[in-house]
């Protein structure tokens, strides 16, 4: 059973790094597509930042999953404390990245977004367009 957990930890760690590394070329391709369609530098930079940020966020989530599985294999108090510190640090990083990507605090976004804006954003996402 330990070898299964060790494999899962390794798989999550490798997948997390791959997601972050693959996110950069994918973000570049998305930025190039945005440039060809719109020729707007601000939209290109926004697309690039959003795509890279989302890749980093997903990679961080996978690394947190690896840490959780790793702690399950050796559930000592020291391991749990190390996991807690790692999760707090990665959560703060994720939160900061999310604010950077979205451009506002999550609770401010909810207050300043009207129902028609939410419906329009959902329609754009459903039709393959980018969200605000």
N, C-alpha and C positions, 0 to 999 in steps of 0.2 A: 504494500500500500504506500509506503514511503517513496518508492521509486515512481509511482504514479503522480504523487504530489510534487516530487522534484521535477518530473517532466512537465507538469502543468505550470509550475513556477517559471521554468526555463522558457516554455512556449509563450507565456504571457509577456515575459521580459523581451524576448526576441521580437514578438509581434508588436509590442509597444514601440520599440526602436525602429522597426521597419515602417510602421505607420507614420512616425515623425519624419523619417528620412524620405519616404515616398511622397509625403505631403508637399515637400518643396517643389519637386518637378511638376506635380499635379497643379499646384498653385500657380506656377509659372505658365503652364498651358492655359489655365483658366484666365489668367491676366492677358495673355496674348489674344485669346478669343474675345475678351472684353474690348481690348484695344482695336481689333479688326472691326468689331460691330459698332462701337461708339466713338472711338478716337478721343476719349476724354481721360486725361491723365488722372484726375481725382478718382474716377470710377475704377481705373486700372489699379491704382495704389490701394484703394479700398478693397477691391476684390482679392488682391494679393495678400493683404494683411489678414482679411477674414479667413481665407483658405489656409494660410500657414497657421494662424491661431487655432483654427478648428482641428487641424492635424495634430498640433501640439496637445490640445485638450484631450483628444481621443487617445493619444499615446500615453499621457499622464494617467488617464483612467485605467488603461491596461496595466501600467506599472503598479498602480495601487492594488489592482486585482492580484497581481503577482505577489505583492507584499502580504496581502491578506491570506492567500493560500500558503505562503511560506510560514506565516505565524501559526497556521493550523497544524503544521507538522511538528512544531516545537513550542507548545503553548506555555512557556515559562513567563513569569512576570516581567522579566527584562525584555523578552521578545515582544510582549504586548505593549510595553512602554515605547520601545523603538518603533513599532508599527504605528502607535498613536502619534508620535512626533512626525513620522514620515507622512502620515495621512493629513495631519494639520498643515504641514508645509506644502504639500501638493494641492490641498484644497485652497489654500491662500493663493498659490500660483494660478490655479484654475480660475478662481474668482477674479483675480486681477486680469487674466487674459480675457475672460468673458466681458469684463467692463471695457477693456481696450477694443475688443471686436465690436461690441454693440454700441459703444460710445456713451453709455449712461449706466447708472446703477439699476439693478433689476427692479427695485421697487419704484424708482422714478419712471422707468419705461412703462410700467403698468398704469401709473397715474396720468402720464402725458399722452398715452395712446387711446384714441377714441375707437368706438366700435366700427365705424366705417373704415378706419385705417387698418384694423385687425382683419376685417373681411377682405380688403384689397390686398393685403400682404398674403393672406391664405390663398387667394385666387392666383396671385403671381407665382407662388411656390407650386401650386397645383399645375400651373401651365408651363412650368419649367423655367420661369423667370427668377431673378434674384430677389431675396427679401431685403427690406430696408435695413 
